[in-house]
Amino acid sequence: DTGVSQDPRHKITKRGQNVTFRCDPISEHNRLYWYRQTLGQGPEFLTYFQNEAQLEKSRLLSDRFSAERPKGSFSTLEIQRTEQGDSAMYLCASSSTLIAGVYNEQFFGPGTRLTVL
Amino acid sequence: EDQVTQSPEALRLQEGESSSLNCSYTVSGLRGLFWYRQDPGKGPEFLFTLYSAGEEKEKERLKATLTKKESFLHITAPKPEDSATYLCAVQAPSGGSYIPTFGRGTSLIVHP
């Protein structure tokens, strides 16, 4: 078990550019979550997948954000036309679900820190 | 309106000085309350899951408890290595689905 990995760990971009982040969950986990965290705040839910299906997306999530999880394995989060307000830590987490309606703990990756200049 | 409120925002303790962190929630239909520890620049690390009122979990110097309105994380005789931000999260209904909602965390500093 190598844990959840994220790539890159740091990304600096200019306003208006597109960026893409990758998350590799723990292999046997069927659920994958994306969060955004700013300084002094808890992680803010963005979206989650069960296998390859995207089941929920935050109402606060701009149309500039899109996520995919092809084949139910790794996931990517893309931000188009980045803005300075997108600067944050982007966290990925995975969990296993053996019983419907039972929510287990999430295992987080180290995060990708995005800085938009 | 925050669904999950953690207090205090920051806490400074001397090594060995026991204390408690609070997580109060206003959601209904709770499907799990989770405690995580987060070190600076890292992702949260799972500590405990509590599913029903009255449940308690322990791990080393930490003990988590749950009532119908709040959860406490008790730290007994803390050490400097316990310094971190402690996050509480609830899994509750939101628009037909269950999404996790985190509090803002309690920043704990333990002085030697």
Interface residues (C-beta under 8 A of the other chain):
Chain A: V4 Y33 Y35 G40 Q41 G42 P43 E44 F45 Y48 L55 E56 S58 R59 L91 A93 G101 V102 Y103 N104 E105 Q106 F107 F108 G109 P110 G111 R113
Chain B: V4 R31 G32 F34 Y36 G41 K42 G43 P44 E45 F46 T49 L87 A89 Q91 S94 G95 S97 Y98 I99 P100 T101 F102 G103 R104 G105
